[in-house]
């Protein structure tokens, strides 16, 4: 199974704004990872200092 053929049957195009859908899928994956990492790190409480 080729993903491009499946995409073409569903949406009729394999590019958006002149850029291949593989690029947009990778960009979306990176964006999701960055958002997840931000949510995790912003949710952490600071470590208490030892006296």
C-alpha positions in Angstrom: 0.0 0.0 0.0 1.3 3.4 -0.9 0.4 6.3 1.3 0.4 8.7 -1.6 -2.2 6.7 -3.5 -4.4 6.4 -0.4 -4.1 10.2 0.2 -4.9 10.9 -3.5 -8.1 8.8 -3.3 -9.3 10.5 -0.2 -8.3 14.1 -0.9 -7.4 14.3 -4.6 -4.0 16.0 -4.1 -0.6 15.0 -2.7 0.6 18.5 -2.0 -0.5 21.6 -0.1 0.9 25.1 -1.0 3.3 23.4 -3.3 4.9 21.3 -0.6 4.6 17.5 -0.3 2.2 16.1 2.4 5.1 14.2 3.9 6.6 17.5 5.0 3.4 18.6 6.5 2.9 15.3 8.4 6.5 15.6 9.8 5.9 19.2 10.8 2.7 18.2 12.5 4.5 15.4 14.4 7.3 17.8 15.6 4.7 20.4 16.6 2.8 17.8 18.7 6.0 16.7 20.4 7.0 20.3 21.2 3.6 21.0 22.7 3.7 17.8 24.8 7.2 18.6 26.1 6.1 22.2 27.0 3.0 20.9 28.8 5.2 18.4 30.8 7.9 20.8 31.7 5.6 23.7 32.6 3.6 21.4 34.8 6.6 20.4 36.9 7.1 21.9 40.3 10.5 23.4 41.1 12.8 21.3 43.2 13.1 22.4 46.8 16.5 23.6 47.9 18.3 21.6 50.6 19.6 23.5 53.6 
